[in-house]
Amino acid sequence: MLWKKGRRSDNVVDARGDDVGGGGGMRFGGGKGLSLTAILLIVGIGWITGQDPLQILGQLTGQMEQQSAPATNQSRQAPPANDESAEFVRSILGDTEDTWGAIFQQAGRQYKDPTLVLFSNRVNSACGLATSATGPFYCPADQKVYLDMAFFQEMSQRFSAAGDFAQAYVIAHEVGHHVQTLLGVSTKIQAARQQGRQMEGDGGLLVRQELQADCLAGVWANNAQKRLNWLEPGDIEEALNAANAIGDDRLQQQGQGRVVPDSFTHGTSAQRVRWFKTGFAQGQVGQCDTFAMKKWLLVVLFTCTTSQAAEHGVKELSSGRLLLKSGEIAVGISPAPAKIERVLIVLHGRLRNAQTYLQSGEHAAELAGQSATTLVIAPQFLNETDVAVHPVADTVLRWQGNEWMAGGESTAPFRLSSYAALDEIIARLGDRQQFPDVKQIVIAGHSGGAQVVQRYALLGHAQSDLDAAGVQVRYVIANPSSYAYFDERRPVAFSHAGCPNFHRWKYGLADLPAYAEGQTAAQLQESYLKREVVYLLGQQDTDPNHPALDKSCEARAQGPSRLARGRFYFDYLKRLAPKGLNQQLIEVPGVGHNGDGMFTSPEGQKALFGQ
């Protein structure tokens, strides 16, 4: 690793001379430190009693010496200029500052640099007295990273996890915890603890918090490499080896001869490797949603930087409101005709510009001569930013960022999946007392909205009342950037190791949202293939560099452009249903990535209204 390319941080404090006794990193047996078995036992006590294991370790190892130990004032004393190991730490910390500062700025936020304290033997932090046995740690109370560099020697000697990039990974992981603090993740974890949610063990929130820090370390590594090109052959393997070496399962097996998943705090070796690779492969914070693997979804206060609308608030609020069981949802609604035979539900994308799509739907109905019998509804899935910048009643549903697109749950006033909200709207339209003449419901979307329609068509719950009433439901999917596949086959060759999330929801069926609970992959495939779906593709939507095109490795595995991806996906479905498919692909000549152009074209009118 060519680490000397990095800018040196001024936020490293050398407190190694403030304590007594020799150095020493994490002790895994013998010497003055604690054995690994003792450490695990202490951590287990913390889990049982609800105390912070870090504080227990600090108190236990330091209580005999606390009276005589000099206080660590951690004055801002920089490391000596000729200390190369400290210069390495300054370089890595400096680049994390540059990387996260840029990422936060792109998202309209401000990054606050943490302080890194170098210590030996023991140190006082705002989280309590800690010793070298604790290992490197981050204290959210004072927003400082604490590091005894003897830990690196221990990694090399006892776990064969040597190398400068392995050490950089450790620092970046702790800085990842600082990022979590700034984004509010740590606060949410503490709130979840108070609510009695599962904290410890495989699948617990503490494990997921640590795995997210691993992923954030990978995000840093990706962005740092793009900027500095400082990695050498073997560096990534060093980081992966380090992540593998400090997995809970491996440490427990080595320390006590058996693995106890219920006592995990950091994740297995495979999990830690996987999430670092995920962050490094994508370089995007939005890919680090480790909490979505469980049915309880953490509200992470950060959205992917590709969606600026989620950060700055929607431009126009829809004035209509539909009352659902868990609150009201904002909607745009066309003037209601005297006799409603068809309802067109048009879904917006990331911009949440429901009124724009309402107008496109109305225009298409007018051109098709269907305005006299068609009601157009454009639901608006507001997020927390919209609510912060616009006057919105507390009763109106809102989501975090773009979580609604994948079926995520609202944050207020009650928890409701966006897909469940669509279920309620559709069920309401099938009420014969309110809508006695409705014969057809069409759910359509373009671009990001089309991605939502396709995923909702795949996961959407059965509407038996509609079937009984003879109401036809059709889905129109126009120019989405990607599709959800049912298995791991993809039309374009790619590296599975370099794109580990290619089959995670929303690109595949791994780690489905809570809304899909109880549905197997086979059931989802069977129901989806029976639905009436029209794929509407613009023949000019072929630009592989279109600014709104999903260019992630997961999406690129589906084809180079929206047109190609749609054609590939339809061919894939035909192979899944060799006896026939109740779906069709319609191409629109002369139209590219233009929602109004797609829906108002003759082909679009045919897809929407059957004309």
C-alpha positions as CSV (number, residue, x, y, z in Angstrom):
1,M,0.0,0.0,0.0
2,L,1.4,3.3,-1.0
3,W,0.1,5.0,2.1
4,K,2.5,7.9,2.0
5,K,0.3,9.4,-0.8
6,G,-2.3,10.2,1.8
7,R,-2.7,13.6,3.5
8,R,-1.7,13.6,7.1
9,S,-4.4,14.3,9.6
10,D,-3.9,16.8,12.4
11,N,-6.5,15.0,14.5
12,V,-4.2,12.3,15.9
13,V,-3.4,12.7,19.6
14,D,-0.4,10.9,21.0
15,A,-1.3,9.8,24.6
16,R,1.2,7.0,24.8
17,G,3.3,8.8,27.3
18,D,0.4,9.6,29.6
19,D,0.1,6.1,31.0
20,V,2.3,3.8,33.0
21,G,3.5,0.3,32.0
22,G,4.6,-1.2,28.7
23,G,2.5,-1.3,25.6
24,G,0.8,-4.5,24.5
25,G,-2.2,-5.0,22.2
26,M,-5.1,-7.3,22.6
27,R,-3.9,-10.2,24.8
28,F,-5.2,-13.6,23.7
29,G,-3.3,-15.6,26.3
30,G,-0.6,-15.1,28.9
31,G,1.2,-11.9,29.6
32,K,-0.2,-9.0,31.5
33,G,-3.4,-8.9,29.4
34,L,-6.6,-11.0,29.6
35,S,-7.0,-14.3,27.8
36,L,-9.5,-14.5,25.0
37,T,-11.7,-16.8,27.1
38,A,-11.7,-14.3,29.9
39,I,-12.6,-11.5,27.4
40,L,-15.5,-13.6,26.0
41,L,-16.7,-14.4,29.5
42,I,-16.7,-10.7,30.4
43,V,-18.5,-9.8,27.3
44,G,-21.1,-12.5,28.1
45,I,-21.6,-10.9,31.5
46,G,-22.2,-7.6,29.8
47,W,-24.9,-9.2,27.5
48,I,-26.7,-10.7,30.5
49,T,-26.6,-7.6,32.7
50,G,-27.1,-5.1,29.9
51,Q,-23.8,-3.3,30.7
52,D,-21.3,-2.1,28.1
53,P,-18.7,-4.9,27.8
54,L,-16.1,-2.2,27.0
55,Q,-16.7,-0.6,30.3
56,I,-16.6,-3.9,32.2
57,L,-13.2,-4.7,30.6
58,G,-11.9,-1.3,31.5
59,Q,-13.1,-1.5,35.1
60,L,-11.9,-5.1,35.6
61,T,-8.4,-4.6,34.3
62,G,-7.9,-1.2,35.6
63,Q,-9.5,-1.1,39.0
64,M,-6.4,-2.4,40.9
65,E,-4.3,0.4,39.4
66,Q,-6.8,3.2,39.0
67,Q,-5.9,5.0,42.2
68,S,-2.2,5.2,41.2
69,A,-2.6,5.7,37.5
70,P,-1.9,9.2,36.3
71,A,-4.9,10.9,34.5
72,T,-4.8,10.9,30.7
73,N,-5.6,14.5,29.8
74,Q,-5.1,13.6,26.1
75,S,-3.8,17.0,25.4
76,R,-3.4,17.7,21.6
77,Q,0.1,16.4,21.4
78,A,1.0,15.3,17.9
79,P,3.1,12.1,17.4
80,P,6.8,12.6,16.7
81,A,7.6,13.4,13.1
82,N,10.0,10.5,12.9
83,D,7.5,7.9,14.1
84,E,6.6,6.1,10.9
85,S,3.9,4.0,12.4
86,A,2.2,7.1,13.7
87,E,2.6,8.7,10.3
88,F,0.8,5.8,8.8
89,V,-2.1,6.3,11.2
90,R,-2.2,10.0,10.4
91,S,-2.2,9.2,6.6
92,I,-5.1,6.7,6.9
93,L,-7.1,8.9,9.2
94,G,-6.5,11.9,6.9
95,D,-7.9,10.1,3.9
96,T,-11.0,8.9,5.8
97,E,-11.5,12.6,6.6
98,D,-11.2,13.5,2.9
99,T,-13.4,10.6,1.7
100,W,-16.2,11.0,4.2
101,G,-16.1,14.8,4.0
102,A,-16.7,14.5,0.2
103,I,-19.5,11.9,0.6
104,F,-21.3,13.9,3.2
105,Q,-21.0,17.1,1.1
106,Q,-22.5,15.3,-1.9
107,A,-25.4,14.3,0.3
108,G,-25.9,17.9,1.6
109,R,-24.5,17.1,5.0
110,Q,-21.4,18.2,6.9
111,Y,-18.9,15.7,8.2
112,K,-17.3,16.2,11.6
113,D,-13.7,14.8,11.8
114,P,-13.2,12.4,14.7
115,T,-10.0,12.5,16.9
116,L,-7.8,9.4,17.0
117,V,-6.0,8.8,20.3
118,L,-2.9,6.7,20.3
119,F,-2.4,5.0,23.7
120,S,-0.4,2.2,25.4
121,N,-1.6,-0.2,28.0
122,R,-4.7,1.8,29.1
123,V,-6.6,5.0,28.5
124,N,-9.4,7.0,30.0
125,S,-12.2,7.8,27.6
126,A,-15.7,9.3,27.9
127,C,-16.9,5.6,27.7
128,G,-14.8,4.7,30.8
129,L,-11.4,3.3,31.5
130,A,-10.2,0.9,28.8
131,T,-7.1,-1.3,28.4
132,S,-5.2,-2.7,25.5
133,A,-7.2,-5.9,26.0
134,T,-10.2,-4.1,24.7
135,G,-8.5,-3.6,21.3
136,P,-9.2,-0.6,19.1
137,F,-12.5,1.0,19.8
138,Y,-14.7,4.0,19.1
139,C,-16.4,6.0,21.9
140,P,-19.5,7.8,20.7
141,A,-19.6,9.9,23.8
142,D,-16.5,11.8,22.9
143,Q,-16.4,10.9,19.2
144,K,-12.9,9.6,19.4
145,V,-11.2,6.5,18.1
146,Y,-8.7,4.8,20.5
147,L,-5.9,2.7,19.2
148,D,-3.0,0.9,20.8
149,M,-0.8,0.1,17.9
150,A,0.5,-3.0,19.6
151,F,-2.8,-4.5,18.4
152,F,-1.4,-4.6,14.9
153,Q,1.5,-6.8,16.1
154,E,-0.9,-9.1,17.8
155,M,-2.9,-9.4,14.5
156,S,0.2,-10.3,12.6
157,Q,1.7,-12.8,15.2
158,R,-1.4,-14.6,16.4
159,F,-3.7,-14.4,13.5
160,S,-1.5,-14.0,10.5
161,A,-3.4,-10.9,9.6
162,A,-0.4,-8.8,8.6
163,G,0.0,-5.9,6.2
164,D,-0.5,-2.2,6.1
165,F,-3.8,-2.4,4.4
166,A,-5.1,-4.8,7.0
167,Q,-4.2,-2.1,9.6
168,A,-5.9,0.5,7.5
169,Y,-9.0,-1.6,7.5
170,V,-9.0,-1.7,11.3
171,I,-8.8,2.1,11.5
172,A,-11.5,2.6,8.8
173,H,-13.8,0.2,10.6
174,E,-13.6,2.3,13.8
175,V,-14.1,5.5,11.7
176,G,-17.2,3.7,10.3
177,H,-18.6,3.7,13.8
178,H,-18.1,7.5,13.8
179,V,-20.0,7.8,10.6
180,Q,-22.8,5.8,12.2
181,T,-22.9,8.2,15.1
182,L,-23.1,11.2,12.8
183,L,-25.9,9.5,10.8
184,G,-27.9,8.7,13.9
185,V,-27.5,4.9,13.6
186,S,-26.0,4.6,17.1
187,T,-28.9,6.5,18.6
188,K,-31.4,4.3,16.9
189,I,-29.5,1.2,18.3
190,Q,-29.8,2.5,21.8
191,A,-33.5,3.3,21.3
192,A,-34.0,-0.3,20.1
193,R,-32.2,-1.6,23.2
194,Q,-34.6,0.3,25.4
195,Q,-37.5,-1.1,23.3
196,G,-36.3,-4.7,24.1
197,R,-35.2,-5.6,20.6
198,Q,-32.7,-8.4,20.0
199,M,-29.3,-6.9,20.5
200,E,-26.8,-9.8,20.9
201,G,-26.3,-13.0,19.0
202,D,-26.3,-13.9,15.3
203,G,-28.7,-11.5,13.7
204,G,-28.8,-9.1,16.6
205,L,-28.5,-5.4,16.1
206,L,-25.1,-5.2,17.6
207,V,-23.8,-7.6,15.0
208,R,-25.5,-5.7,12.2
209,Q,-24.0,-2.5,13.5
210,E,-20.5,-4.0,13.3
211,L,-21.1,-5.4,9.9
212,Q,-22.2,-2.0,8.7
213,A,-19.0,-0.5,10.0
214,D,-17.1,-3.2,7.9
215,C,-19.1,-2.2,4.9
216,L,-18.4,1.5,5.5
217,A,-14.7,0.6,5.7
218,G,-15.1,-0.9,2.2
219,V,-16.8,2.3,1.0
220,W,-13.9,4.3,2.2
221,A,-11.4,1.9,0.5
222,N,-13.2,2.2,-2.8
223,N,-13.3,5.9,-2.8
224,A,-9.8,6.3,-1.6
225,Q,-8.4,4.0,-4.3
226,K,-10.3,6.0,-7.0
227,R,-8.7,9.2,-5.8
228,L,-5.2,8.1,-4.8
229,N,-4.6,4.8,-6.7
230,W,-2.5,3.7,-3.7
231,L,-3.3,0.0,-3.4
232,E,-0.8,-2.6,-4.5
233,P,-1.3,-6.3,-5.5
234,G,-2.4,-8.3,-2.4
235,D,-3.7,-5.3,-0.4
236,I,-7.3,-6.2,-0.7
237,E,-6.5,-9.7,0.4
238,E,-4.8,-8.3,3.5
239,A,-8.0,-6.5,4.5
240,L,-10.2,-9.6,3.8
241,N,-7.8,-11.8,5.7
242,A,-8.0,-9.4,8.7
243,A,-11.8,-9.4,8.5
244,N,-11.8,-13.2,8.4
245,A,-9.4,-13.4,11.3
246,I,-11.5,-11.5,13.8
247,G,-14.9,-13.0,13.1
248,D,-16.8,-14.1,16.2
249,D,-17.0,-17.8,15.1
250,R,-13.3,-18.0,14.5
251,L,-12.3,-16.2,17.8
252,Q,-14.7,-18.4,19.8
253,Q,-13.4,-21.6,18.2
254,Q,-9.8,-20.7,18.9
255,G,-10.5,-19.4,22.4
256,Q,-13.0,-21.9,23.8
257,G,-13.2,-24.7,21.3
258,R,-16.8,-24.2,20.3
259,V,-18.9,-21.6,18.6
260,V,-21.9,-20.0,20.4
261,P,-23.9,-17.9,17.9
262,D,-26.2,-16.4,20.6
263,S,-23.1,-14.6,22.0
264,F,-21.9,-13.0,18.7
265,T,-21.2,-9.3,18.8
266,H,-19.4,-8.6,15.6
267,G,-20.5,-11.3,13.1
268,T,-18.9,-14.4,11.6
269,S,-15.8,-14.3,9.5
270,A,-17.8,-14.9,6.4
271,Q,-20.2,-12.0,7.2
272,R,-17.4,-9.6,7.9
273,V,-15.6,-10.5,4.7
274,R,-18.9,-10.2,2.7
275,W,-19.8,-6.8,4.0
276,F,-16.3,-5.3,3.5
277,K,-16.4,-6.6,-0.1
278,T,-19.8,-5.2,-0.6
279,G,-18.7,-1.7,0.5
280,F,-15.5,-1.9,-1.6
281,A,-17.3,-3.2,-4.7
282,Q,-19.9,-0.5,-4.7
283,G,-18.4,2.5,-2.9
284,Q,-21.8,3.7,-1.9
285,V,-23.3,4.1,1.6
286,G,-26.7,3.0,0.3
287,Q,-25.3,-0.6,-0.2
288,C,-24.5,-0.9,3.5
289,D,-28.0,-1.6,4.8
290,T,-27.1,-4.5,6.9
291,F,-30.2,-4.0,9.0
292,A,-32.6,-4.9,6.1
293,M,-31.6,-8.5,6.4
294,K,-34.0,-8.8,9.3
295,K,-37.7,-8.1,9.4
296,W,-37.1,-5.1,11.6
297,L,-35.7,-2.3,9.4
298,L,-33.4,0.3,11.1
299,V,-34.2,3.8,10.0
300,V,-30.7,4.8,8.7
301,L,-30.5,8.6,8.4
302,F,-28.6,8.6,5.2
303,T,-29.7,8.1,1.6
304,C,-27.7,7.2,-1.5
305,T,-26.1,10.2,-3.0
306,T,-27.5,9.4,-6.4
307,S,-30.9,10.7,-5.2
308,Q,-30.6,14.3,-4.4
309,A,-34.4,14.7,-4.2
310,A,-34.4,12.6,-1.1
311,E,-32.1,15.1,0.5
312,H,-33.6,18.4,-0.6
313,G,-37.3,17.7,-0.4
314,V,-39.9,17.3,-3.1
315,K,-40.8,20.5,-5.1
316,E,-44.6,20.1,-5.0
317,L,-46.9,18.4,-2.5
318,S,-50.0,16.7,-3.8
319,S,-53.1,18.2,-2.1
320,G,-55.2,15.1,-2.0
321,R,-55.3,12.7,1.0
322,L,-56.5,9.1,1.1
323,L,-57.2,7.7,4.6
324,L,-55.6,4.3,5.2
325,K,-55.5,2.2,8.3
326,S,-52.2,3.5,9.5
327,G,-52.6,7.1,8.4
328,E,-53.2,9.3,5.4
329,I,-51.2,9.1,2.1
330,A,-50.7,12.2,-0.1
331,V,-52.2,11.7,-3.6
332,G,-52.9,13.6,-6.8
333,I,-56.3,12.8,-8.2
334,S,-57.9,13.7,-11.5
335,P,-61.5,15.0,-11.7
336,A,-63.8,12.1,-11.1
337,P,-66.0,11.1,-14.1
338,A,-69.7,10.4,-13.5
339,K,-69.1,6.7,-14.2
340,I,-65.7,5.3,-13.3
341,E,-64.9,2.1,-15.2
342,R,-61.2,2.2,-15.1
343,V,-58.7,3.5,-12.5
344,L,-55.2,4.4,-13.6
345,I,-52.7,4.4,-10.7
346,V,-49.5,6.1,-11.8
347,L,-46.4,5.8,-9.5
348,H,-43.6,8.3,-9.4
349,G,-39.9,7.6,-9.0
350,R,-37.2,8.9,-6.8
351,L,-38.2,12.6,-7.4
352,R,-41.6,11.9,-5.9
353,N,-43.1,14.2,-8.5
354,A,-46.6,12.8,-8.3
355,Q,-48.2,15.8,-10.0
356,T,-46.1,15.4,-13.1
357,Y,-47.2,11.8,-13.5
358,L,-50.8,12.7,-12.7
359,Q,-50.7,15.1,-15.7
360,S,-49.1,12.4,-17.9
361,G,-51.8,10.0,-17.0
362,E,-54.6,12.5,-17.6
363,H,-53.0,13.5,-21.0
364,A,-52.8,9.9,-22.0
365,A,-56.4,9.2,-21.1
366,E,-57.5,12.3,-23.0
367,L,-55.6,11.2,-26.2
368,A,-57.0,7.7,-25.9
369,G,-60.6,9.1,-25.6
370,Q,-60.9,7.5,-22.1
371,S,-61.2,10.5,-19.8
372,A,-65.0,10.1,-19.5
373,T,-64.5,6.7,-17.8
374,T,-61.0,6.8,-16.2
375,L,-60.0,8.1,-12.8
376,V,-56.3,8.8,-12.5
377,I,-54.6,8.5,-9.1
378,A,-51.0,9.4,-8.4
379,P,-49.9,8.4,-4.8
380,Q,-47.1,10.5,-3.3
381,F,-44.7,8.6,-1.0
382,L,-43.3,11.5,1.0
383,N,-40.1,11.1,3.0
384,E,-38.8,12.7,6.2
385,T,-37.0,15.5,4.3
386,D,-40.3,16.5,2.5
387,V,-42.0,16.7,5.9
388,A,-39.2,18.9,7.2
389,V,-39.4,21.5,4.5
390,H,-43.2,21.5,3.8
391,P,-46.1,21.9,6.2
392,V,-47.5,18.3,6.5
393,A,-50.0,17.1,9.1
394,D,-48.7,14.5,11.6
395,T,-51.3,12.0,10.2
396,V,-49.7,11.8,6.8
397,L,-47.5,8.8,6.1
398,R,-43.8,9.4,5.4
399,W,-40.8,7.2,4.7
400,Q,-37.1,7.5,5.2
401,G,-35.3,8.4,2.0
402,N,-36.2,6.0,-0.8
403,E,-37.1,3.1,1.4
404,W,-40.6,3.2,0.0
405,M,-39.4,2.1,-3.4
406,A,-38.4,-1.4,-2.1
407,G,-41.4,-1.9,0.1
408,G,-39.9,-0.4,3.2
409,E,-42.0,0.7,6.2
410,S,-43.1,4.2,6.9
411,T,-41.5,6.0,9.9
412,A,-44.7,7.8,11.0
413,P,-47.4,8.1,12.2
414,F,-47.4,4.2,12.2
415,R,-45.3,1.6,10.4
416,L,-46.7,0.6,7.0
417,S,-45.0,-0.9,4.0
418,S,-45.4,1.2,0.9
419,Y,-46.6,-2.0,-0.8
420,A,-49.2,-2.5,1.9
421,A,-50.4,1.1,1.2
422,L,-50.8,0.2,-2.4
423,D,-52.7,-2.9,-1.4
424,E,-55.2,-0.8,0.6
425,I,-55.7,1.7,-2.2
426,I,-56.4,-1.1,-4.7
427,A,-58.7,-2.9,-2.3
428,R,-60.6,0.3,-1.8
429,L,-61.1,0.6,-5.5
430,G,-62.7,-2.8,-5.5
431,D,-65.4,-1.8,-3.0
432,R,-68.6,-2.1,-5.0
433,Q,-70.4,0.3,-2.8
434,Q,-68.0,3.1,-3.5
435,F,-66.9,2.1,-7.1
436,P,-69.8,0.0,-8.5
437,D,-68.7,0.3,-12.1
438,V,-64.9,-0.3,-11.9
439,K,-63.9,-3.1,-14.3
440,Q,-60.2,-2.4,-14.6
441,I,-57.3,-1.2,-12.4
442,V,-54.0,-0.3,-14.2
443,I,-50.8,0.3,-12.2
444,A,-48.2,2.0,-14.2
445,G,-44.8,3.6,-13.7
446,H,-41.9,5.0,-15.8
447,S,-38.2,4.8,-14.9
448,G,-37.9,4.7,-11.1
449,G,-41.7,4.4,-10.8
450,A,-41.5,1.4,-13.2
451,Q,-39.0,-0.3,-10.9
452,V,-41.6,0.1,-8.1
453,V,-44.4,-1.3,-10.2
454,Q,-42.3,-4.3,-11.2
455,R,-41.3,-5.1,-7.6
456,Y,-44.8,-4.6,-6.3
457,A,-46.2,-6.8,-9.1
458,L,-43.8,-9.5,-7.9
459,L,-44.4,-9.2,-4.1
460,G,-48.0,-7.8,-4.1
461,H,-50.5,-9.7,-2.0
462,A,-53.4,-11.5,-3.7
463,Q,-56.6,-9.4,-4.0
464,S,-59.3,-12.1,-3.8
465,D,-62.1,-9.5,-3.6
466,L,-61.1,-8.0,-6.9
467,D,-61.1,-11.5,-8.5
468,A,-64.5,-12.2,-7.1
469,A,-65.8,-8.9,-8.4
470,G,-64.3,-9.5,-11.9
471,V,-62.0,-6.5,-11.7
472,Q,-59.0,-6.9,-14.0
473,V,-55.6,-5.7,-12.7
474,R,-52.8,-4.9,-15.2
475,Y,-49.3,-3.6,-14.5
476,V,-47.5,-1.4,-17.1
477,I,-43.7,-1.2,-16.6
478,A,-42.0,1.5,-18.7
479,N,-38.3,1.8,-19.1
480,P,-37.0,0.7,-15.6
481,S,-33.3,0.6,-14.9
482,S,-33.5,-2.9,-13.5
483,Y,-35.7,-5.9,-12.7
484,A,-36.0,-8.4,-9.9
485,Y,-34.9,-11.9,-11.0
486,F,-36.1,-15.1,-9.4
487,D,-32.8,-17.0,-9.5
488,E,-29.1,-16.2,-9.9
489,R,-29.1,-16.4,-13.7
490,R,-28.2,-13.1,-15.4
491,P,-27.9,-12.3,-19.2
492,V,-24.4,-10.7,-18.8
493,A,-21.3,-12.4,-17.4
494,F,-19.9,-10.7,-14.3
495,S,-17.8,-11.5,-11.3
496,H,-19.8,-12.9,-8.4
497,A,-17.0,-12.1,-6.0
498,G,-16.9,-8.5,-7.2
499,C,-20.7,-8.1,-7.1
500,P,-21.8,-10.0,-4.0
501,N,-25.2,-8.3,-3.8
502,F,-26.4,-9.1,-7.4
503,H,-29.2,-11.3,-6.0
504,R,-30.2,-9.2,-3.0
505,W,-33.6,-7.4,-3.1
506,K,-34.3,-5.3,-5.3
507,Y,-32.2,-7.1,-8.0
508,G,-33.1,-10.6,-6.7
509,L,-35.0,-12.4,-4.0
510,A,-32.4,-12.5,-1.2
511,D,-33.2,-10.5,1.9
512,L,-36.7,-9.6,1.0
513,P,-38.5,-6.9,3.0
514,A,-40.9,-7.7,5.8
515,Y,-43.9,-7.3,3.5
516,A,-42.9,-10.5,1.7
517,E,-42.9,-12.6,4.9
518,G,-44.4,-16.1,4.4
519,Q,-43.9,-16.1,0.6
520,T,-41.4,-18.5,-0.9
521,A,-39.4,-17.8,-4.1
522,A,-41.4,-20.5,-5.9
523,Q,-44.7,-19.0,-4.8
524,L,-43.6,-15.5,-5.9
525,Q,-42.5,-16.8,-9.3
526,E,-45.8,-18.6,-9.9
527,S,-48.0,-15.7,-8.9
528,Y,-45.9,-13.2,-10.9
529,L,-46.0,-15.2,-14.1
530,K,-49.8,-15.3,-13.9
531,R,-50.2,-11.5,-13.6
532,E,-51.1,-9.4,-16.6
533,V,-48.0,-7.3,-17.2
534,V,-47.0,-5.1,-20.1
535,Y,-43.3,-4.1,-20.5
536,L,-43.2,-0.8,-22.4
537,L,-39.8,-0.1,-23.8
538,G,-38.6,3.0,-25.7
539,Q,-36.5,1.9,-28.7
540,Q,-34.3,4.9,-28.2
541,D,-33.6,4.3,-24.5
542,T,-30.2,2.8,-25.4
543,D,-27.7,5.1,-23.8
544,P,-25.5,3.1,-21.4
545,N,-24.3,6.3,-19.9
546,H,-27.6,8.0,-19.3
547,P,-27.3,10.0,-16.0
548,A,-30.4,8.4,-14.4
549,L,-29.5,4.8,-15.5
550,D,-28.5,2.4,-12.7
551,K,-24.9,1.7,-13.4
552,S,-24.2,-0.6,-10.4
553,C,-22.7,-4.0,-11.1
554,E,-26.1,-5.6,-10.1
555,A,-27.8,-3.6,-12.8
556,R,-25.1,-4.0,-15.4
557,A,-25.4,-7.8,-15.1
558,Q,-28.9,-7.3,-16.5
559,G,-27.7,-5.5,-19.7
560,P,-26.0,-2.4,-21.0
561,S,-29.1,-0.2,-21.4
562,R,-32.8,0.0,-20.4
563,L,-33.9,-1.4,-23.7
564,A,-31.5,-4.3,-23.6
565,R,-32.3,-5.1,-20.0
566,G,-36.0,-5.2,-20.8
567,R,-35.6,-7.5,-23.7
568,F,-33.3,-9.8,-21.7
569,Y,-35.8,-9.9,-18.8
570,F,-38.7,-10.7,-21.1
571,D,-36.7,-13.5,-22.7
572,Y,-35.8,-14.8,-19.2
573,L,-39.5,-14.9,-18.3
574,K,-40.4,-16.8,-21.4
575,R,-37.9,-19.5,-20.5
576,L,-39.5,-19.7,-17.0
577,A,-43.0,-20.2,-18.6
578,P,-42.4,-22.4,-21.7
579,K,-46.1,-23.2,-21.9
580,G,-47.0,-19.5,-22.4
581,L,-46.8,-16.2,-20.6
582,N,-49.7,-13.9,-19.7
583,Q,-47.5,-10.9,-20.4
584,Q,-46.3,-8.9,-23.4
585,L,-43.5,-6.6,-24.4
586,I,-44.3,-3.6,-26.5
587,E,-41.6,-1.3,-27.9
588,V,-42.2,2.3,-28.6
589,P,-40.3,3.5,-31.8
590,G,-38.8,7.0,-31.7
591,V,-39.0,7.5,-27.9
592,G,-36.2,7.3,-25.4
593,H,-36.2,7.9,-21.7
594,N,-39.3,10.1,-21.6
595,G,-42.3,9.2,-19.4
596,D,-44.8,11.5,-21.1
597,G,-43.7,10.4,-24.5
598,M,-44.0,6.7,-23.5
599,F,-47.5,6.9,-22.0
600,T,-49.0,9.2,-24.7
601,S,-47.6,7.3,-27.6
602,P,-50.0,5.0,-29.5
603,E,-48.2,2.0,-28.0
604,G,-48.5,3.6,-24.5
605,Q,-52.2,4.2,-24.9
606,K,-52.6,0.6,-25.9
607,A,-50.7,-0.6,-22.9
608,L,-52.7,1.6,-20.5
609,F,-56.2,1.5,-21.9
610,G,-56.2,-1.6,-24.2
611,Q,-56.9,0.7,-27.2
